[in-house]
């Protein structure tokens, strides 16, 4: 099993390639959607890492993959500019996902 990156910028792709992770650079809805569909057909991909900006182009697809709960696992990662999520992202995610308030 392997990981694959879908990135909105070349710098993130270069960094991940140094770690042995292949990927592609996309811009806009059409390229992002096409890249996601192509990687989902590859049965040896267990993890799809996608930058937050690229993921924002296909929110319905991202939601569907999260709800499906099967391989590949899709992980949104920050790019070289950092995360756009708030500092309480993980706490809110747990609360929304399982209904438990963590303090």
N, C-alpha and C positions, 0 to 999 in steps of 0.2 A: 504494500500500500504506500501511496506517496501523497505529498501535498502539492498544491498548485496555487499560484498567485494571480489575481486579477487586480491590476493597479491602474490608477489614473495618472501616475507619473513614473518616469524612467528611473529616478533615484531609488525608489522603493524596490523596483524590480531588480536593479543591480545589487542592492543589499541582500535581497533574498536569494539571488543566484549565487552569491558568495557562500550562502549557507546550503547550497545544493537544491534549492527550490526553483523549479521552472515557472514561467508565467508569461503574461501578456500585458501590454499597456493598451488601455481603452479610453475612449472619449465619447461621452454622450450615451443616450439610451440604446441606439441601434447596435453599437459596437459592444457595449456591456452585456446586453441581452444575448447577442450572438455568442460571445465568449462564454457566458454562463451555460447556455444550452450545449455548446460543444464540450465543455469540461464535464458536464453532467452525464454525457454519453460515455465517458472514459471510466470503465468499471474499476480501474486500479487506483483512482483518486479517492482518498479517504478524508482529506481536509482541503477545503477551499478557503484560502485567506483572501479577503477582498478589502481594499481600502475604503474608508468611510465615504469618501467622495464618490467612488465608483458605485458603491452600494446605494447611494442616494439616487442614482439614475434608475434603479430597478426595485423600488420599495415593495411592490406587490410580490415579485419573485422572491425577495429576501424573506418576507413574511411567510409565504407558502413553504419555503424550505425549512424555516424554524418550526412551523407547526407540524410538518411531516415527520420529523424526528428520526430519520434514517440517515445512513451514509449517503453522500459525504456530509461531514460536519462543516457548516459555514461559519467562519469567524471574521467579524469586521475588525480591521486593525487601523490604527492611526497612520498617517503618512509622515513625511519628514517635517511637516508643520505642526505636528502634535494632534491631539484628539479634539474633536468638536463637542464631545460629551461633557456633561457637568461632573463635578467631583463626586457626586452621590450616585453616579450611574449604576454601579453594581448593586447598591442597596435598593434602588428603585426597580432594577431588573428582577431581583429576587422577590420583592414585594408583589410586583405585577405577575410574575410567573407562578408563584406558589401561594401567594396571599399571606406571607409571613412578614411582619414588620420587624426589622433588625435595628437594634440601637447600639 
